[in-house]
Amino acid sequence: MRLSICIPTYNRSDQLRGTLDSFLSQTQDGVEIVISDNASVDDTEQMVETYRSRFPSIVYHRWPENMGADRNFLKVIELARGDYCWLFGSDDSVSQGAVGKALAMLGDKSDVYLFNRLECNLQMKPLGRRLPLALNEPRVFRFSTPSILEEYLDLTRNLSGAFGYLSSIVLRRAAWNATSYDEQFTGSAYSYTSILLTMLRDGGTLHYDPGLVVNTRIGEDSFSAHGTASRILIDLNGYGAIRDRIFAGMPRVQLRINTLLQREYPWWVLARRRLMIDRKDWEQIRTSLRQIGYSRVKLLLAELLFRFRGILMLALWSKRQLTRWRIRSGAA
């Protein structure tokens, strides 16, 4: 088996249909689809069975109870038989020709492959591309030279470049299996990320190609279920643990991970999200941001813009209320 499409899922029956359709329209010999279902309570199991009756290359596993996202990520790769595993989100899709292009890339036997992504709304209408690296051309990174990891992180635009996003990653299963997993990352949402970054730390190779594009649905992040503050802290705490445990004794790399987190959360993004965060949670986020070297000035700007936006929203609400009152008064 050459390639396994590895899809962890939970309660995403409708979206998973679109994911499967996008792959099954371009299936070929040597490709399997592996689904690990984290005890969904919707009709995922029944839906997958209808696909399996037509496409026997689909492997389906269902946990008897929800084991958490991290164990599901690890399980879907454990079930795979392919030389390479394409770790893929159950609400995303690929464009025509993507499977063939991915298979052609595997000839150089890199340990990790990283692709571009096209961000889409909930209806999968394109919004724009988001490159993970500040590179518009393909490149192979060989991390046997320590300074290459520092260069790579300098080029990383956002967390997807550091494997914070599932669907744009293909990994070599033999290299994955040869890499030790630290159980401390179970529960962090970044179990798979910790393994991939360990592979690079230990001298692996990465093939980056911005020409292969994955369609990603924005606005349905399952890790946002507990609110905006919780989602931000997942990133800050998860990558903080990666920095401290995987890259201990590598201060130049640790500094770049801090910089990457700052890049992921610029002050204007924080100002917008501050509207959905209460003061207690904001204080926790601000403390975490200061620990990664976030500028006090930028935090102040975020807070000031938040306050300005609050006044603006209040003014707009008051105007709407006044208009409604005038309409009601005129009708009376």
N, C-alpha and C positions, 0 to 999 in steps of 0.2 A: 504494500500500500504506500503510495507516494505522499498523499496529503490528506489530513483529517481536518474537516471543518468542525471546530469544537465550540458548541453553543451551550453555555450555562443559562438556565432560564427559571423564572418564577412568576406565575400568574400573568403571562403575556401571550395568551393564545392568539389573539387577533394580530398582534404585531409579528409574532413568530411565523405566522402564515406568509407574510410578505418576505421575511428573511429567507424562508425555505424556498419560496417561489423564485427569488432572485438567484439562488444557487442551483436549484434543480433544473432551471432552464439552460444551464451550461455544464451539466455533469458530464463526466467522461471516465474512462477506466482509470483505476488507481486513485480515485477520490471517494472518500466516505464522509458522511455527516454524522456527528456524534452529539447527542443532546443529553444533558444532565439536568433533570427536572427536580428542583428543590421542594418537592411535595406541594406542587401547585394545587389550589382548591378550585380553579376554574376548569375548563374542559381541555386543558393542554394535552392530557394523555390520550383522550379520544381523538382529538384533532391530529396528533402525530401518528396514531395508528392508521388513519385514513391515508396519510402520505406513505407510510411504510408498505401498505398494500400495493402501491404503485412503484415505490422506489426502495427495494430491499437493502440498498446500501446505507440506509439510515439506521444508526444504532441509538437505542433509547434506554435511558436509565432513570428510574424514579426513586428518590429517597423516601423512606417510610415516614420521615418527619423532616421539617426544615432544619438543615444543618448549618445555616448561615452562609453568606455569599462566598467566603474564602474557601471553605471546604468544597463547595460546589465548583469553584474555579479549578481547584486541584483535581477534583474527581473527573471532570470532563476530559482532562488531558491524560489521566490515568487510564481511562477507557479507550483512548485512541490507539490505533494500530499503525498510523502513518509515520513515515520518516519525519514529516513536518506537520505541525499543528497550527492551524489558523484559528486563533482565539477570537471569537466573534460574539458581539452583543445580540440578544434575541429580539431587538427592536430596530436593528439596522439592516442595510441591504448593500449589495454590490451591483455595479453596472455591468452590462454585457461585455464579455471578453476578459473580465477581471481574473477569473479562475485560470484561464489559459496563460495569461500574462504572469500570474503568480507562479505557476508551475515552471514557466521558462526561466524565471529568476533563480529557482532553487538549484540550478546547475553549479553555482559557485560555492555551494555548501557552507554558506554563512550560518552562524548560530541564531541570529535574529534578523528579521526583515521588518522594516518600518515603512508604512505607506502614508499618503496624504488623506485628508478627509474633506468631504463636502457637507457642511452643516445644513440641515433641513428643518423645517418646522414640523409640528405634529402630524401634518398631512403629507409629509415628505416633499414639500415644495422647497427647492433649493434656495438657500439664503446666502451662501458664499463659502469659499474654500478657506481652510485654516491649516496652514503648513505647520508641522511640528518642529521643523528646523528652519533656520534662516538660510536655506539652500534651495535653489530652483533646479538643480541638476542632481542626478543620482551620484551616490558616493558610497564606497565601502570603507568602514572604519575598522581598524585592527587595534584592539585594545591591549595587545601585548606590550605596547609602548605606553607607560603610565600617563604621559602628558596628553595622549590622544583622548582620554576620558575627560580631562579638563577642557580640552578644545571642544569636544562634543557638547558638554554642558553649557559652554559659552554660546554655542550655536542654537541651543534648545530654546524655542520661543515660548512654550507652554508645557503643561504637565503631560500632554500626549507624547511629547518627545522623550519623556522619561517614563513611558509606559503607564500613564495614568488613564488611558482609554483603550478598551479591549480591542475593538474591531480592526484596528490598523496594524496588528502584530501577527507575524508568523514566526514560530520558533522551531528549532531543530530538537526533536524529542530526545535524542541520545544525549545532547548537551544538557537539556533540562533535567533528565533523570540522573545525570552525574553531579548535579548541583545540590548541595545540602539545603534543606529548608529549615528555617528558624521558626518554631511554633509560636514564638512571641508575636508573629504577624497575623496569626489567626484571630479574626475579629477586627482587624485594621481596615479591611476592604482592599488591601494592597498585598495580599499573599503572593499573587503571581508577579507583581511588580518587584517584590523583594528578590525573587528567584532570578528574574531577568537581569536586574542590576548586579546581582552577585555574579552572574555569568560574564557580564562585561568587566566587572572588577577583576575577575580571575583570568582575563586575557582573551575573551571571546571576540567574535567579529560581528559586525552589524552592517547590513546592506540597506541603505536608505534610497527610496525611489518615490519622488513626489508625483510621478506620472500615473501611478496606480491609485485610484481614488475610491474610498469607501463612503457610502451615503449614511450619515449619522443623524438620528432623530434628536433634536434639542428640545428639552422641556419635560422629559420623562425619566430623569435620572432617579433610579430606585433608591439611591442613598440620600435623596432629599426628602424622604418621607417624614423625617422627624424635624424638618424645618431648615431654614437657611443657615442658621448658626451652626447646627450640627453638621451640615454638609461642608462648610468651610473648615471646621475643626477636624473632620475626617482627613482632609488634605494636609493641614498643618501638622497634625499629630502623626499621620501615617508616614509622611516624608521626613518628619523629624526623627521618627524611629529608624527609618532607613538610613538617614544621615549618621545617627549615633551608633547603630549596631553594625551595619554593613560597611560603612566607611570610617570606622573608628581608626584613629591614627593617620587619617588622610585629611588634614585641615584645609588644604586647597580645594579638595573636592567638596568637603562639608560647606565651605563658604559659598561655593557655586550652587549647591542645593538650596541654601538660604536665599540666594539671589533669584533662583528660579521660582521659588514660592512668592517672592515679592513681585516678580514679573507676572505670575498667574493672577495676582490680586492687586492691580494698580489702584491708586487711591480713589479714582472716579468709579471703579467697580464697587469698591467697598462702600462708597457713599450711597450708591443705588441700593445695595443690599442692606445697608443699615436701616432702611425703612421697614424691613421685615424682621428686624432683630431687636429684642428688648434690651434694656440697659444692662441687666446682669450678664446676659450672654455676650453682649458687646464688650464688656470689660474683660471677659475671659479671652475673647478673640484678640483684643488689643494687647493683652499681656503676651499671648503667643506670638503676635506679630513683632512685638518689641524684642522678643527672644531671638528672632531670626534677623535682627538688625534693621527692622523697618523704621524709616525715618519718622521722627516725631512731627516734623513739618507736614509730611504727607498724611499722617494720621489726623493732624489738625485740619488739614484741607478737607479730608473725607468727612470729618465731623461738622465742619462749617457748611459744606455743601448739603449735607444731610439736613441741617437745621434750616437752610434756605429752602430746600425742597419741601420741607414740612410746612413752612409758612405759605409757600406757593400752592401746595395742595389744599391747605385750609382756605386760602383765598378762592380757589376754583370751586371748592365745595360750597362755600358761602354764596358765591355767585349763582350756582345752580339752585341752591335753596331759595334765594331771593327771586329768581326767575319763576320757580314753581309757585311761590307765594303770590306773585303778581298775577300769574295765570289763574290761580284759584280765586284770587280777589276779583279779577275781571269777570270770571264766570259767575261769581256770586252776584 
